[in-house]
Amino acid sequence: MNWLLSFLLNALAIVLADHLLEGIRLSGFIPALLAGAALGIVNTFLRPVLLLLTFPLTVFSLGLFIFIVNAITFTIAAWLVPGFDVLSFGGAFWGAMITGIISWLLSLIFQK
């Protein structure tokens, strides 16, 4: 049941990021749910591999390269879901930032 709540909160965070940013386009509620699932899958399986491969860059940049990895995973999730488009790198970067922050805040509110 916990994964379902996480999935729905992730989808809600993507919808809110769509409303806040011009660089993200979401065509409906079903693509939002699919984007939440795709983002969860990409973050579970692909993000650790990307973090391992980019570890030297992350150390060299004092951890700031993790934001780039987050933007990359956000873009990959958009490639997997029809109806969820990231229009620019700025959209991916800020979309990942906003989605992460909103998802974190919503999980704090709903986990209690």
One Martini backbone bead per residue (centre of mass of N, CA, C, O) as a GRO file, in nm:
protein
  112
    1MET     BB    1   0.054   0.065  -0.016
    2ASN     BB    2   0.300   0.259  -0.014
    3TRP     BB    3   0.351   0.259  -0.325
    4LEU     BB    4   0.082   0.393  -0.405
    5LEU     BB    5   0.127   0.661  -0.262
    6SER     BB    6   0.391   0.731  -0.405
    7PHE     BB    7   0.275   0.728  -0.691
    8LEU     BB    8   0.056   0.954  -0.647
    9LEU     BB    9   0.249   1.176  -0.546
   10ASN     BB   10   0.422   1.185  -0.800
   11ALA     BB   11   0.193   1.264  -0.993
   12LEU     BB   12   0.118   1.528  -0.844
   13ALA     BB   13   0.397   1.662  -0.877
   14ILE     BB   14   0.389   1.669  -1.189
   15VAL     BB   15   0.138   1.843  -1.216
   16LEU     BB   16   0.252   2.088  -1.063
   17ALA     BB   17   0.498   2.130  -1.250
   18ASP     BB   18   0.328   2.185  -1.503
   19HIS     BB   19   0.194   2.450  -1.383
   20LEU     BB   20   0.480   2.603  -1.318
   21LEU     BB   21   0.589   2.517  -1.607
   22GLU     BB   22   0.688   2.553  -1.952
   23GLY     BB   23   0.889   2.282  -1.999
   24ILE     BB   24   0.614   2.126  -1.947
   25ARG     BB   25   0.406   1.856  -2.085
   26LEU     BB   26   0.065   1.763  -2.007
   27SER     BB   27  -0.225   1.570  -2.137
   28GLY     BB   28  -0.306   1.436  -1.848
   29PHE     BB   29  -0.383   1.200  -1.609
   30ILE     BB   30  -0.262   0.940  -1.727
   31PRO     BB   31   0.024   1.052  -1.788
   32ALA     BB   32   0.078   1.118  -1.490
   33LEU     BB   33   0.071   0.828  -1.385
   34LEU     BB   34   0.287   0.719  -1.580
   35ALA     BB   35   0.508   0.920  -1.490
   36GLY     BB   36   0.523   0.827  -1.198
   37ALA     BB   37   0.606   0.538  -1.269
   38ALA     BB   38   0.854   0.600  -1.446
   39LEU     BB   39   1.010   0.760  -1.232
   40GLY     BB   40   1.028   0.529  -1.028
   41ILE     BB   41   1.177   0.327  -1.211
   42VAL     BB   42   1.419   0.503  -1.290
   43ASN     BB   43   1.508   0.563  -0.990
   44THR     BB   44   1.552   0.258  -0.915
   45PHE     BB   45   1.741   0.151  -1.171
   46LEU     BB   46   1.911   0.398  -1.316
   47ARG     BB   47   2.024   0.606  -1.110
   48PRO     BB   48   2.247   0.432  -0.970
   49VAL     BB   49   2.414   0.398  -1.228
   50LEU     BB   50   2.461   0.699  -1.287
   51LEU     BB   51   2.599   0.762  -1.015
   52LEU     BB   52   2.836   0.569  -1.056
   53LEU     BB   53   2.942   0.684  -1.333
   54THR     BB   54   2.940   1.001  -1.203
   55PHE     BB   55   3.120   1.023  -0.946
   56PRO     BB   56   3.361   1.203  -1.030
   57LEU     BB   57   3.184   1.452  -1.103
   58THR     BB   58   3.052   1.480  -0.825
   59VAL     BB   59   3.310   1.530  -0.666
   60PHE     BB   60   3.422   1.770  -0.835
   61SER     BB   61   3.127   1.933  -0.784
   62LEU     BB   62   3.024   1.879  -0.488
   63GLY     BB   63   2.730   1.736  -0.589
   64LEU     BB   64   2.594   1.899  -0.837
   65PHE     BB   65   2.558   1.662  -1.054
   66ILE     BB   66   2.292   1.541  -0.942
   67PHE     BB   67   2.104   1.742  -1.088
   68ILE     BB   68   2.165   1.628  -1.370
   69VAL     BB   69   2.069   1.340  -1.315
   70ASN     BB   70   1.778   1.421  -1.254
   71ALA     BB   71   1.722   1.541  -1.536
   72ILE     BB   72   1.775   1.280  -1.691
   73THR     BB   73   1.555   1.104  -1.554
   74PHE     BB   74   1.320   1.288  -1.632
   75THR     BB   75   1.361   1.257  -1.941
   76ILE     BB   76   1.332   0.950  -1.956
   77ALA     BB   77   1.042   0.944  -1.852
   78ALA     BB   78   0.934   1.114  -2.092
   79TRP     BB   79   1.010   0.906  -2.317
   80LEU     BB   80   0.812   0.670  -2.199
   81VAL     BB   81   0.571   0.893  -2.209
   82PRO     BB   82   0.290   0.960  -2.351
   83GLY     BB   83   0.213   1.307  -2.284
   84PHE     BB   84   0.518   1.355  -2.176
   85ASP     BB   85   0.695   1.664  -2.194
   86VAL     BB   86   1.026   1.783  -2.254
   87LEU     BB   87   1.151   2.091  -2.393
   88SER     BB   88   1.403   2.123  -2.190
   89PHE     BB   89   1.656   2.144  -1.973
   90GLY     BB   90   1.513   2.338  -1.780
   91GLY     BB   91   1.263   2.162  -1.748
   92ALA     BB   92   1.413   1.920  -1.630
   93PHE     BB   93   1.552   2.053  -1.394
   94TRP     BB   94   1.301   2.196  -1.259
   95GLY     BB   95   1.119   1.947  -1.258
   96ALA     BB   96   1.294   1.778  -1.069
   97MET     BB   97   1.299   1.977  -0.836
   98ILE     BB   98   0.992   2.014  -0.792
   99THR     BB   99   0.914   1.717  -0.770
  100GLY     BB  100   1.095   1.650  -0.529
  101ILE     BB  101   0.983   1.858  -0.328
  102ILE     BB  102   0.681   1.788  -0.344
  103SER     BB  103   0.708   1.488  -0.279
  104TRP     BB  104   0.836   1.529  -0.004
  105LEU     BB  105   0.609   1.699   0.125
  106LEU     BB  106   0.377   1.496   0.076
  107SER     BB  107   0.507   1.262   0.237
  108LEU     BB  108   0.508   1.412   0.507
  109ILE     BB  109   0.200   1.452   0.524
  110PHE     BB  110   0.098   1.136   0.451
  111GLN     BB  111   0.279   0.959   0.662
  112LYS     BB  112   0.143   1.054   0.947
   0.00000   0.00000   0.00000
